[in-house]
Amino acid sequence: MERLPNGRSVVNAIYHRSYEIREPVEVRISPRELSVLSFPGPDRSIRMDDLRLGRAVSRRYRNRRIGEFLKELDLTEGRSTGVPKILKAVNANGSPLPLFETDDERSYFLFRLPVHPEAIQAHDQAHDQAHDKNPPLSDMEYRILEACVKSPLSSTELLAALGNVSRSGSFKKSLSRMKEINALEYTLPNTPRSKKQQYRLTKKGQRLIADIHLSQ
């Protein structure tokens, strides 16, 4: 079974990182790309131009025993075939070519896999449809959601987080609308008038905040 390029990129990072450097492999996923950062960079025996073309053959292996373990799990082959198979899968899918980055000291290695243009188009269309369905957030609504990112807050705590604004009609209207569009929810839904009642972000509220951050 052909393994997806994003999976291979993570396996390669686990295989080729240095375990003497106390920095974890960092994987980030955004609507535009997947990136995998590991330390250090490729061995100096590997030319970056050859790596980008899938022609690099490593003469040194940092973690042979880990490589053997990954091979037993059928996650790698141990013959410098990781990058060529990533390129093959990307080409077969019609996706943009991956990007490989490091510095002159080879202190890090960053693999970036851009998302397929059709996937980006589908995401943007879904984003536009969501905005068409729900009008853009007002400044007050955005500030309310942003205040609840780290932890749920009561209405009193929300007012304080917003700079001790008055419990005005604008605040009440914004808070009500965030519940209506399912961006906020009660922490105690069965007792809405409880003195311990707080507001927390829903998954939709998290997406709204994330979309605004991406667009900024």
N, C-alpha and C positions, 0 to 999 in steps of 0.2 A: 504494500500500500504506500503510495507516495505521500510523504509528510508535507504539511503546509509550510511555506517559507518562514512564517512568523515563529512556528514551533522550532524549526531548525536553527533560527537565529538565537533563540534562547538556549538551546542545547549547546550551540557553539560557544556561547558566552560562559556557560557553566564549565565546559570542557577546558577552554583556553585561558580563563582568568587566572590570576595569581592568588593563591590562598595564603600567601605571606602578607598581602595587603588587606587590611581589615576594612574593606569597602565592599558592600554587597553589589550584586548585579542589579541594575535599576531598569525596570521595564515600564514604559509609559505608553498609554494608548489614548489617542485623541481622534476626533472625527476626520483628521487629515492624514495621520500617519501613526505607525507603531515604531518606537525607538527602543533600542537595547544598549545600555551603557555598561561597560565592564573595564576592569583595570588589571594590568596595564594594557598597552596596545599590542598589535601583532609583533612577533619577533622581527628583529631587524633583517633577518635573512629573507623576509618576504617583502617584495616590492609592491607598493600600493597599486600601481598600474596593473600588475599581474593579478592582484586580488580582485580588482574591479572587473576584470575580464574573466574571472573564474579559472585562471591558469596557475595560481600560486600553489606551490607544493612546500609544505613546512618541513624543514630539516630538523626541527627541534620540537618536542612535545613536552609541555609543562607538566601535564598531569596524566601520565600513561595509565596509572591504575584506575583513575576516574574514567578515562577513555575506555578501558576494558569493561568497566561496570556499565557504562552507557551502551557499549556495543552489545553486551549480554541482554540489555533491555530493548535492543533493536531501535535505539534512538540515534546511533551514529555508526559509522563504518570504520573510522580510524584511518582513512586513506586520503584525507584532504578533499573529500567529495562534498563537504557541507555547502560551501559557497557555490560551486557549479550547479548543485541540485536546487539551491535557492533561485539562481538565475534561470534555470530551466523551467521551474514552476511559475515564476513571474512572467516569463515570455509566453508560456502556454496560456496564462490567464489574461494576457493583454494588459498587465499592470505596468506602471512606471518602474524603471530599474531602481534597485535599492541603492542607497548612498552609504559609503564607508568613510569615516572620518577618524583622524588621529592627529597628533602633533609631531614635531621633529624629534622629541624625546621618546615618542611611543609610550607616553604615560597613560593613555586611555584609548579605548576603542569604542566608537559610537556607530551603531548600525541603525539606519533609518529606512523604513519600508513605507513609501507613500501609498495611500489608499487608492484603489481603482477609481478613475474618474466617474464611472457610472454610479459607484457607491456614494461618492461625494455629492453627485447630482441628486440621488435619491434622498440623502440626508438633508440637503438644502431644501428640497421640495417639501419634505415632512416638516422641517423647521418653519417654512413659509406658511404651510397649512395650519400649523399650531398657532402661529401669530395671527392668521386670519380668523381663526376660531375664537381666540382670546386677544383682545386689544392689548397693545404694548403696556408694560407696567408704568405706573406713575412713579415719581421720585419717592413718594411716601411708601408705596407698595414695595418698591425695590429695597428701601431701607429696612422695612419690616422683615422681609425675607432674609436679607443679609444678616440682620441681627440674630436670627435663629439658626444660622449655619452651624455654629459650634455646639449649641445645646438648646433645649426647649426653654422658653421664657414665659412668665406670666405677663398679663397685660401691664401691670405696674412695672415689671422689669423691662418690658419693651419700651415703655415711655421713657424710662431712664436711659436705655441704650440709644434712643433717638435724640437724646439731649434734653430730656425733661420737657418735651413738647406737651402741650395741654391735651387733655382727653377730648379733643375737638371732634366735630363732625367728620373732618377729613380723616383723622386717625381711625375712627370707628368704621367709616365707610371703606377705607383701604383694608382694614383687618377683616371686615365682613366679606369683601370681594375675594380676598385670598383664600378664605374658606370655601366660598361658592365655587371657585374654579379648581378646588382641590389642590392648592399649593401649600396650604397649612391645614393641620388637623389638631384636634384636642388630644392631650395626653390621657385625659379621663373622659372618654366619649359618653360614658353612661351617666356621668354626673357633671353636666356642663356648667352648673353654677357653683361647683366646689371651690372653696378658697384656695385649694392646692392646684387648681386648673392651670395648665400651661399650653402653649402653642408650639408645635414642632413642624419642621419641614416634611412634606411628603416627597415621594420620588419625583413627582412632577415639579414641586418647588425646587428641588435640587437641580433638575434639568434646566429650569428657567434661569436660575442663578448661573449655572455653568455656561449656558448659551450667551448670557450677557457678558460674562468674563471673556469668552472666546471672541466676541465681536468688538471688544474694546481695544 
